Amino acid sequence: MRLENQVGSLEVGKSADFLILDRNIFRVPVATLAQTKVLQTTFEGEVVWEDGGF
């Protein structure tokens, strides 16, 4: 797609789309993945959703 100057890493000037989860999904048993909760969603560098308890 040749968007490496716009996306692909968190750097100044790039589009920042990411989630913050309540656990490290790479370190929990697969059976518990469905219990993962999204704490915050960021789209184009702006927080668009945040859990009230976060």
MODELLER restraints for C-alpha pairs under 7 A, 6 or more apart:
rsr = mdl.restraints
at = mdl.atoms
rsr.add(forms.Gaussian(group=physical.xy_distance, feature=features.Distance(at['CA:5:A'], at['CA:14:A']), mean=6.94, stdev=0.5))
rsr.add(forms.Gaussian(group=physical.xy_distance, feature=features.Distance(at['CA:6:A'], at['CA:14:A']), mean=4.58, stdev=0.5))
rsr.add(forms.Gaussian(group=physical.xy_distance, feature=features.Distance(at['CA:6:A'], at['CA:15:A']), mean=5.92, stdev=0.5))
rsr.add(forms.Gaussian(group=physical.xy_distance, feature=features.Distance(at['CA:7:A'], at['CA:14:A']), mean=5.59, stdev=0.5))
rsr.add(forms.Gaussian(group=physical.xy_distance, feature=features.Distance(at['CA:7:A'], at['CA:15:A']), mean=5.69, stdev=0.5))
rsr.add(forms.Gaussian(group=physical.xy_distance, feature=features.Distance(at['CA:10:A'], at['CA:16:A']), mean=6.29, stdev=0.5))
rsr.add(forms.Gaussian(group=physical.xy_distance, feature=features.Distance(at['CA:15:A'], at['CA:44:A']), mean=4.89, stdev=0.5))
rsr.add(forms.Gaussian(group=physical.xy_distance, feature=features.Distance(at['CA:15:A'], at['CA:45:A']), mean=6.41, stdev=0.5))
rsr.add(forms.Gaussian(group=physical.xy_distance, feature=features.Distance(at['CA:16:A'], at['CA:42:A']), mean=6.90, stdev=0.5))
rsr.add(forms.Gaussian(group=physical.xy_distance, feature=features.Distance(at['CA:16:A'], at['CA:43:A']), mean=6.06, stdev=0.5))
rsr.add(forms.Gaussian(group=physical.xy_distance, feature=features.Distance(at['CA:16:A'], at['CA:44:A']), mean=4.77, stdev=0.5))
rsr.add(forms.Gaussian(group=physical.xy_distance, feature=features.Distance(at['CA:16:A'], at['CA:45:A']), mean=4.63, stdev=0.5))
rsr.add(forms.Gaussian(group=physical.xy_distance, feature=features.Distance(at['CA:17:A'], at['CA:42:A']), mean=5.28, stdev=0.5))
rsr.add(forms.Gaussian(group=physical.xy_distance, feature=features.Distance(at['CA:17:A'], at['CA:43:A']), mean=4.34, stdev=0.5))
rsr.add(forms.Gaussian(group=physical.xy_distance, feature=features.Distance(at['CA:17:A'], at['CA:44:A']), mean=5.46, stdev=0.5))
rsr.add(forms.Gaussian(group=physical.xy_distance, feature=features.Distance(at['CA:17:A'], at['CA:45:A']), mean=6.51, stdev=0.5))
rsr.add(forms.Gaussian(group=physical.xy_distance, feature=features.Distance(at['CA:18:A'], at['CA:41:A']), mean=6.09, stdev=0.5))
rsr.add(forms.Gaussian(group=physical.xy_distance, feature=features.Distance(at['CA:18:A'], at['CA:42:A']), mean=5.29, stdev=0.5))
rsr.add(forms.Gaussian(group=physical.xy_distance, feature=features.Distance(at['CA:18:A'], at['CA:43:A']), mean=6.71, stdev=0.5))
rsr.add(forms.Gaussian(group=physical.xy_distance, feature=features.Distance(at['CA:19:A'], at['CA:38:A']), mean=6.73, stdev=0.5))
rsr.add(forms.Gaussian(group=physical.xy_distance, feature=features.Distance(at['CA:19:A'], at['CA:40:A']), mean=5.69, stdev=0.5))
rsr.add(forms.Gaussian(group=physical.xy_distance, feature=features.Distance(at['CA:19:A'], at['CA:41:A']), mean=4.61, stdev=0.5))
rsr.add(forms.Gaussian(group=physical.xy_distance, feature=features.Distance(at['CA:19:A'], at['CA:42:A']), mean=6.25, stdev=0.5))
rsr.add(forms.Gaussian(group=physical.xy_distance, feature=features.Distance(at['CA:20:A'], at['CA:38:A']), mean=6.01, stdev=0.5))
rsr.add(forms.Gaussian(group=physical.xy_distance, feature=features.Distance(at['CA:20:A'], at['CA:39:A']), mean=5.44, stdev=0.5))
rsr.add(forms.Gaussian(group=physical.xy_distance, feature=features.Distance(at['CA:20:A'], at['CA:40:A']), mean=5.09, stdev=0.5))
rsr.add(forms.Gaussian(group=physical.xy_distance, feature=features.Distance(at['CA:20:A'], at['CA:41:A']), mean=6.57, stdev=0.5))
rsr.add(forms.Gaussian(group=physical.xy_distance, feature=features.Distance(at['CA:21:A'], at['CA:36:A']), mean=6.84, stdev=0.5))
rsr.add(forms.Gaussian(group=physical.xy_distance, feature=features.Distance(at['CA:21:A'], at['CA:37:A']), mean=5.80, stdev=0.5))
rsr.add(forms.Gaussian(group=physical.xy_distance, feature=features.Distance(at['CA:21:A'], at['CA:38:A']), mean=4.63, stdev=0.5))
rsr.add(forms.Gaussian(group=physical.xy_distance, feature=features.Distance(at['CA:21:A'], at['CA:39:A']), mean=5.42, stdev=0.5))
rsr.add(forms.Gaussian(group=physical.xy_distance, feature=features.Distance(at['CA:22:A'], at['CA:36:A']), mean=6.32, stdev=0.5))
rsr.add(forms.Gaussian(group=physical.xy_distance, feature=features.Distance(at['CA:22:A'], at['CA:37:A']), mean=5.61, stdev=0.5))
rsr.add(forms.Gaussian(group=physical.xy_distance, feature=features.Distance(at['CA:22:A'], at['CA:38:A']), mean=6.43, stdev=0.5))
rsr.add(forms.Gaussian(group=physical.xy_distance, feature=features.Distance(at['CA:22:A'], at['CA:39:A']), mean=6.29, stdev=0.5))
rsr.add(forms.Gaussian(group=physical.xy_distance, feature=features.Distance(at['CA:23:A'], at['CA:36:A']), mean=6.68, stdev=0.5))
rsr.add(forms.Gaussian(group=physical.xy_distance, feature=features.Distance(at['CA:25:A'], at['CA:33:A']), mean=6.73, stdev=0.5))
rsr.add(forms.Gaussian(group=physical.xy_distance, feature=features.Distance(at['CA:39:A'], at['CA:50:A']), mean=5.81, stdev=0.5))
rsr.add(forms.Gaussian(group=physical.xy_distance, feature=features.Distance(at['CA:39:A'], at['CA:51:A']), mean=5.08, stdev=0.5))
rsr.add(forms.Gaussian(group=physical.xy_distance, feature=features.Distance(at['CA:39:A'], at['CA:54:A']), mean=6.23, stdev=0.5))
rsr.add(forms.Gaussian(group=physical.xy_distance, feature=features.Distance(at['CA:40:A'], at['CA:49:A']), mean=5.60, stdev=0.5))
rsr.add(forms.Gaussian(group=physical.xy_distance, feature=features.Distance(at['CA:40:A'], at['CA:50:A']), mean=4.34, stdev=0.5))
rsr.add(forms.Gaussian(group=physical.xy_distance, feature=features.Distance(at['CA:40:A'], at['CA:51:A']), mean=6.25, stdev=0.5))
rsr.add(forms.Gaussian(group=physical.xy_distance, feature=features.Distance(at['CA:41:A'], at['CA:47:A']), mean=5.87, stdev=0.5))
rsr.add(forms.Gaussian(group=physical.xy_distance, feature=features.Distance(at['CA:41:A'], at['CA:48:A']), mean=5.78, stdev=0.5))
rsr.add(forms.Gaussian(group=physical.xy_distance, feature=features.Distance(at['CA:41:A'], at['CA:49:A']), mean=5.10, stdev=0.5))
rsr.add(forms.Gaussian(group=physical.xy_distance, feature=features.Distance(at['CA:41:A'], at['CA:50:A']), mean=6.45, stdev=0.5))
rsr.add(forms.Gaussian(group=physical.xy_distance, feature=features.Distance(at['CA:42:A'], at['CA:48:A']), mean=5.61, stdev=0.5))
